[in-house]
């Protein structure tokens, strides 16, 4: 079946079943184009919650579908592919507990630890954070969340992305340390103690890439995501979340050249010209690119048959504590 025929069938079934399709910015073009709602992970969860549809068909990765279910337990959420974010898989409930113990071994009492989890984490980790009085953050809200958290006088355990934690610490003039990389003394002296997780896509961007583009295109602007290595972020002209990068690039003069350090599918949709991917390789997220139009159509067909596939389920206790962690974020940033 051709792409256009697939899209026509998808749109017909979507309307017949009153299903809302949401797609993350990193989805490939043909999937992105059939979505009713597009955006970054938290934006999608919030908008999906407000949808009138009983069914949400989420084109993204697993933790994103979970976020919808946490915020709107009454919704039924299905994913064409329950693709797993590599970063989110780097930490689970057990690894979280071990991180707390590592801080205790460094001389920090458990009651003096306040955890913050990046939204790129599973529901169980979010629930653990909620139980300890912590909050979720996004890349755009991380500074505000940590500013608020620090007023508690506690040490911040930041999971799972070490780069985001280190970049926030640098921007705020704070000390950071990484569990498993730094000594107990460094951990005890740090304000933000980071779990050693990372985004494989954003690790592709290097300081050499920045230097190459600056040499080849004098006057070029460099915009990167804070999941990039701190050295890359420090050398950039702009550091921001996916939505912030979009806004920044669109604010530039069309003739201004810009190299962007984030996922390929987003970058190539930004502008028609003078926009480059800050890498010699194609930085595609393999899990985000798992979803195809055929998968979307098949998922809709199974919903119609009353035999839904890849439906997201989260137990009530996990939903309770994970929602508390998410609601604290909304409270802290005034969302």
N, C-alpha and C positions, 0 to 999 in steps of 0.2 A: 504494500500500500504506500502511495506517495506521501510526502510530508503534508501536503495540503489536504489530502483525503483523510489522513490521521487527525489533523487539526479539526476538520469539519465534523468528524465522528465524535471527537472529544467534546467539542462545544455543544453538540446536539445532546449527548448523554448528560453533560454537566447541567444543562438547563432543565432537562427532563427530571433529573434526580435532585435538583436544587443543591448541588455540591459546590462549595467554594474551593477553588484551586489557588494555593499560595506557593510562591517560588522565591527562593533566596537569590540575591544578586549573582552568586557564583554559578548558578545553573546555566547550562548551555542555551544558546539563543532560542532554539525551537521550543524548549520547555518554558523558558522565561516568557516567551511571547504569548503563550496560551493561559497564563495565570491571571486571575482576577485581582490578586494582591501581590505586590513584589516589595522587597525591602531587605533589611538585615534581620538577624535572628529574633531580637526582642520586638522590633517593630512588627514583624509578621505575627508573632504570638499575640500581641495586643490587638491587632486588627482582626485576627481570626476569632478572638474571643468576642469581639463586637459584631461579628457576622450573624446574620439571621439563619444561616444554614445549619442544619443538624450535623451534616458531614463536612469535615475539612480534609481536603486531599493535599498533603504537605510534601512539596518537592524540595528536599533539603537533606539534612542528616539527622540521626536519631534524637539527639538531645533537643533539637528544635521542635520535633513533634511532641516530645515529652513536655516542653514548656507550654504548649497550647493546652495539653491535658491538665497540667498543674493549675493554670490560670482559669480554665473553663472545663471542669470535670464533667459537665453535662454534655459537652460536645463529643462526637465520635470522630476520631482522628485516624486516618489511614495514610500510609506512605507508599508510593509506587516502589521504592526501594528503601529498606531501613538501613541506609548507608551509615557507617560509623565514622564520626570525626576522629581522626587519629589522636589529636590532642586530648579530647574527652576520654578516650580509651586509656590514656596514660595514667589516669587516676581513678580509683574506685573507693568504696567504703573502707576497705582494709588499708590501702595505701594512705588514705587520709588519716586513719588512726595512727599509722606508723610515723607520719609526719609530726603529729602532735607529740608522740613519744620522743622523737628526735629532738624536738624543742625542749622537752622536759629534761632529757639527758644533758642538754646544753646549759641547764640551770634556770629555765623559764617555767614557772608553775603553770599548770593547765588553766587555772582561773585567771591567769594574766595573758591568755592567748585569745585573740579575736580573729576568727577566720573570715576571709573574703574569697568567694569563688567567682571566677570569670564565668560568664553565662555558658561558655563552651565546656560544660561538664554535665555528667549524668544526674538524674533526679535524686539518686541515693546520696551523692556528694552534696547536692544543694540542701537536702534534708539534714545531713550531718552539720552543715554550716548553720542552718536555721536553729538547730537544737543548741548550738554553742553561742547563740546570740549574734551570729554574723549575718552577712548579706551577700547577695549576688551583685555583680557589677558587669557593665559592658565596657568596651574599649573607650567609648565616649564619656562614660560616667565614672570611670575608675578613680580619677583624681578626686572628684567630689565625694565619692563613697569612702575613700581612704582618709580624706580630711576629716570627715565626720567620725569615722571609726577611731582615729587617733585621739579624739577628745575623751575617749574612755580611759586613756592612759595605759592601754594594753599594747602588747606586741601584735603585729599583724602577720597572720599566716596567710599567704596569698597562693591560691591554687587555680588551675594547674600550670599556667603559662609563665615561666620564669622571665621571659623577655618583657611582657607587659608589666609585670611587677617591677623589674629593674628599671624600665623606662619611666614608669610613674615615680619611682623613688628619685631618679635623676632629676626629673622635672620639678619635684617638690623639694629638692635639696636634702633628701633623706638618705640614710644608709640602708643598703640591702645586702642580703646574703642568700645563698642557694643551698638548700639541704642536699647533702651528698657531695657537694663541691667545696664548700667552705668549712672552716674549722668550727668547733663548738664555741670558741671565743668570738669568732666573727658573727656567728648566729646570735649569741647573747647580746652583742653590741649593736646589732642591726635593728632598724625600726620596722622594716618589711622583710619577712623571711619567706623566700619563694620556693615553691615546689619545682622540681627539675623537669617540667614539661615544656613542650614547644609545638609550634605549627610547622610541619615539614615543608609546606609551600613557602611560607614567609622566611624560612631559613635559607632559601635559595638566593635571596638578595644579599649581596656582599658589598663591602666598602670598595672593592675593586670595580664593581659595577657602577657605583656612584662616580668614582674617579674617571672611568671610561667615558661616561656620558658628559661629564663636565668638560673633559678635554675635547671630545668630538663636537659638542654643541655648546660653545661659549654662551653663557647667559641662561642656560636651561634651568628650569625649576625641577627640584626633586621632591616628590610627595610619597610618603611611605606609611604603612600601617604600623601601629605600635607593637604588633606581634613580631616585627623584624628585630634583628640583633641590635642591642643598644648602640653599637658603633655606627651602624647604618642610620639609625634614627638621629643620632647626634650630628651626622653629616648632611642631613636632609634640610630642605627649606620648610617643609610642612610635614607634621606627623598627626595623623588623625584616624578615626574609625572609618569604616566603609562609607557611611553616609556623609561624613565630614570631608572625605577625599573627593567624593562626587561634587559636593558643593564647592570645594576649593578649585577643582579643575574647571568647573563651569564658570567660575568667577574670573578666570584668566582671560586676557585678550586672546582671540582665536589664533593670532600669529605667534603667541608665546609658546615655545616648546616646553614640554613637561614629560618627565619620565616617572612612571608610577610603580611603586613596589607593593603590589597586591595581586590577587588572583586574576589570571588572564581574561576570563570571560567578562569580568567587570571592566577591566581596562580597555578592551577593544571596543566596548560600547560607549565609552565616555565622550569621544569627539571624533569627527571625521579625519582630522589631520593634526599634526604636531604633537601627537601623544604616543609615547613609547612605553613598552614594558621594560622595567629596570632589571633586565636579566638577559643573558645570552641563551637561556633555555626557555621553554614555554611553561610558565608556572601555573599549571592547571591543578586544581584540587581533584585527586582521583576519585574520592568518594562523592563529592558534589556532582561529578560528571557521570556517575553510574546511572542516573535516572534518564530514561528515554521516553519519547512520545508513545512508543509501544507499551511501556510499563504503565504510563498514565491511563491509556485506553483500557488496558487489561484490568487495572484496579477499579475503574468506573464500571466495567462490565460485570465484575464480581459483586460490586455493591448492588447493582441492579438485580442480580440473581439472588440476593439475600445471603451471599456467601463471601462477605468482605475478607480481604487478605491484608496482611501487614497492619492490622489495627493496633494502635498504641494503648497499652494498659499500664496504669501506675496505681499501686495500692494506696488505700486511703491515708494511712499514717505518713507515708512518704510524701503524698500530695500535701498534707497538712503542714509539715515542717518545711518542705521546699517552697510552698507558697509564702510562708512567713519570711523566708530569706529573700524572695522576690519582692514582697510587699515592703520590706525594709528598704530595698533599693529605691522603690517608687517614693517612699517617704523621705529618704535622704536627698533625692534630687528634685523633689517636688513634682514628680510626673503624675 
